[in-house]
Amino acid sequence: MTHSHREQPWRDDERTRGRVILLSANPISAAIEAIAHVVGHEVVVIADDDGGPGLGLAQPSVGDAVVLCDHDAPDAPAVLREALASEASYVAMMASRRRAEGLLEALREEGTPGLDKLRVPAGHNLGGKSAGEIALSVVAEIVAEAYQRPGGPLS
């Protein structure tokens, strides 16, 4: 295959490339990490055994995405409170709507601010079931959010 010297149809836009901060190390977070790297994001993985709950030194800022990849983590409520209080542009949790209901209700009852920016379940509805397919949907949503697009079909 030969390549012409035409102008590339894409552009590198650093403004849309915040970090992707993943909480919990599991097959889905590993797949999100791989795909996010491919699209140009720096990725920070905070494993369950990294000592203590929360985002720690990651300190999310504007443009960053925070994804809680384990809704059953004992510190899930604290992590979500911390992420929602941060400047992160995207905050999401891997969970079915049914599994997330109790946690969301508890956060609402405590008056947790910023719940309107929480995406549950994380990702676009692509119908995928494997870790890679789920990760693709999450990274697609992160990219769409960065460009302020709905993430639907192009045609």
C-alpha positions, 0 to 999 in steps of 0.5 A: 500500500502506498501513501500519498502526501496529502494532508492528514484527515485528522489532527492532534488536539491536545486540548481534548486529551486529558488523562484517563484515571482508572480505579481498580485493576481488572480486565475491563480497566486493562482494556480501557487502558490499552484503548485509551493509550491508542487514542492518545491519552495518558492513563493512570491506574489506581489498583485496589492494593495501592494503599487506601481509598480514593484518587490519591495523588492523581488529583483529577483536573479539567479534561480528565476522565475518572472511571470507577471500574469496580462498583463492588469496591468497599470504598466506591461511595468515597471514591465517587464523592471524591471524583465528583468533587474534583474538576474531572470533566467525565466521571463514570462507574462500571455497573448495571443500572440495577446494581448502581441504584442503591449506591446512587440512592445513598449518595443522593440521600447524603446530598452528594453534589455533582451527581448530574455529571456521573455516568452510570453505566459508563460507556455508549450502548454498543451492545458489547459483552467482552472486556474489550467491547465494554472498554471500547464503549467507555473510551468512545464516550470519553472521546465524545464527551471531550469533543462535546458530541453525542457519540451517535452514528456519522450517517 
